[in-house]
Amino acid sequence: MKRILTLTVLIAGFCLLAACDKQKKQSQDPNHDIAMEIFQLIPKSDLPDYCVKMGRNAEQDSTYGVPFDPRGFSSSVQGSEIDLDSGLFASLVFHCYPLSTGGWRAYWVTYAGFDGLCGYDHSGAYNYVDGELTPEPDWTLPCPPATELIDYAHWDYDEAEKSFIAERPNYLYAFYDDHVDVTIDLDYLTYGLEGDADDLPDLPAVAIRTYTWNGTCFE
């Protein structure tokens, strides 16, 4: 009985080591699609409803010459493709960063709008450690105030417009393997306006803020 118990413990130990070794090899494998592995574990109820059919589209990436990145992907959808308003257009950007303590932090951002006008909608973060996915409540994406990014010295809009933008910044995130760039997109202010370029209102300069990944968060 003692030998059987010992053998059982050894087998369990070997299985655990094998699982850990497999996970370690996957994390070191440059071709392992860690982004999709994590994304597929996220409860769809945690994402906007238009994300239901989103994910990596290898065929589309190949068509547009988008290189494979195991740590991230982007996806888009039209409302008519998912039985929502046909004027809806939405996109998702997903990227993973290695944690210094082991595992990954995954960030996602969605943009959505109607009839060609698309802007920042939602974002979130998850930790993926030892095969378990948990929401990250603290180290989320940096959201610098609009007042720190917009050059108000060259601002031709009224105070009500300024307040609206300050309260609902149209963030734009660009992910890289060791940092993220954050800015605010103001192009929607001239969307749909007719006339020559010289007749359109001048948009103020907007800064780009770079945050470096330190193994725990962006700083």
ABEGO torsion letter per residue (X at the ends): XAAAAAAAAAAAAAAAAAAAAAAAAAAABAABBAAAAAAAABBAAABBAAAAABEBBAAAAAAAGBBBBAABBBBBBBAAAAGBBAABBBBBBBBBBBBAAEEBBBBBBBBBBBGGBBBBABBBBBBBBGGBBBBBAABBBBBBBAAAABBAABBABBAAAAAAAAABBBBBBBBBAABBBBBBBAAAAABGBBEBAAABBBBBBBBBBBBBBAGABBX
